[in-house]
Each structure stands twice: as C-alpha cells, then as structure tokens.
Amino acid sequence: MTALSQTALLRELEPVVATNLDRHLTMTKEWFPHEYVPWSEGRTFDGPLGGEPWSPQDSGISDVARTALIVNLLTEDNLPSYHHEIATLFGRDGAWGTWVHRWTAEEGRHGTAIRDYLTVTRAVDPVALERARMVHMSEGYQNAHGDEVLHSLAYVSFQELATRISHRNTGRATGDPACEALLARVAADENLHMVFYRNLLGAAFELAPSQAMRAVADVLADFQMPGVGIEGFARKSVAIALAGIYDLRQHRDEVVVPVLRQWDVFDVTGLDADGETARDQIAAHLDDLERGASRFEEKRAARAARLATTRA
C-alpha cells in the first residue's frame, strides 16, 4: 500500500477532527483560574512597593513539591512555541484550525492559574522563577517530528496523559488542598486533550495502519517530556521520580500501556513489513521500560533504606 502524504493525512482526518472537536466541546467544563487561588494569603513582595522579600519559610511545602511545581509551570510557559508548532503542522483553517486555537486557549489558563497560586502563597522564589521562565522561553520548543502528522499525534497522545499524571501527583505532593484542587482541575483539561489526540491516532490506525504503527514506535523510542529544555531538568526529574511524583513505572504502566491498549496495537491488522517491524519494536520497548522501572524501584528502595538507617 502506498503511504499517504502529510497533506492527504490531514485531509482524510479532518472529519474525525470535527467530530472529536464537537465531542470535546460537550465534555469540557468552563472554569476560572481566579477561583482556585487563595488571594487572601497574598502580601506585597520587596521591590518598588517595599514589601517583604521571599523566604523558603514562607511556605510549608516540601522542596521536591516545589521543584515539581516549577517544572510543571515552566513547561506550561512555553505555550507560544507549542502553538506555533501545531499551527504550522495542522494549519489554521477548518476543523484543524479551530482545534488548534481552542487547545491553545484552554492551555493558556494553566500557566496563569499555577503562577498566581505560587505567587500568592509564596510557594517558590518569584525572582528565581521569573529568571528561569526567561531562560526557558528564550530557548523555545521544537517538535522532534514537526513535519509529520502521525508522529506528532502519537507524541501528544502520550505527552498529554503524562502531563495529567504529573500535575495530579504534584498537587498531592504539596499537601495543600488548594493546590491539589487547582492541579486536579488542570489535569482534567489535560485528560480531555489526550482523549482528543488519542482518538485521532486511533482513526489513523484504520486509515494507514502501518504508518500509524511506525509513528508510535518512533515516538516511544525517543520520548521526552516538553520540559526537557528546562535548566537542570535531568536533576529535577530524578528528584521528582524519587518522590514518586512521576517515575518510569508510572510512565510505563499509567501512560504508555493504557494508550497502546486503547489503540489495540497488538491486534491491528493490515500491516506491511515495516508496520510489523514497528510493532515488534513497541513490544521490545515495553520490555525495556519494565526492566528500567524495576531497576529504578530497587535502587529507590535501597536508597530509602540507607536514609532510614542513617536517621535511626
């Protein structure tokens, strides 16, 4: 079977986009960022208005929860680059364009709400946060598969779910009911976005099964979260993983496996030789993730035991 061009894929999938956009609009719920921010806790900072400087003692949240909040917010901050990438790939016309702008509008609330919460509650150093934002946004973001429709759909199917889990677990890690409620609300948006993209790639498996399978295999092989460009991301990710906020086990069992199951990848028919090879690569990748997750869990348990002994 001749592979479909990127233009043909966009054209053939547009009716699916329209259907799922209608579905999304019936499922999504209007919400307002200001309602999730405890404004009465705020007070003026030092600077032109002569308030009080930030101190780590201003907030009772743990260091690792603070790290996760910063990573999550800086990731959301790169929205202009994300919009550019998907608008360039999907276009600004028709159902694709309507979705691009709707997605961007919904995502825009996330950074606004999280930053307001962090500033009002003094959960993080606002000067360090702003400097990190400037550095990260100045780097921008570039989709590794920017000119490939199915690869991009595969990536965001996994990434949106991973982001949902990261937000949800970060909220719990703070121990603050207000933060947990806010990030649960953000996570609900991310879940609907994941379903939208997952449904599109599900349709692509019917339209061009081998191309879809190849896209999934390639994306899983080099998957990285969009915040990878954050300064110190590797170190921060290790701390987040050690705390159980987002680790390799969650990535495998709560992100990769459920999405693959929805696509029923191991029972897809009509594959050509490369499609079969791609499916074998996906199976091998799942095995690699299992081994990696188990090793990390063993090391984390050993580390916790050493720390317990040291404190005893």
PyMOL commands that set and color helices and strands:
alter all, ss='L'
color gray80, all
select helices_A, chain A and resi 6-27+33-36+39-41+56-58+63-77+79-90+94-121+126-139+149-174+177-207+209-221+226-229+233-242+248-263+265-267+273-311
alter helices_A, ss='H'
color red, helices_A
deselect
rebuild
show_as cartoon
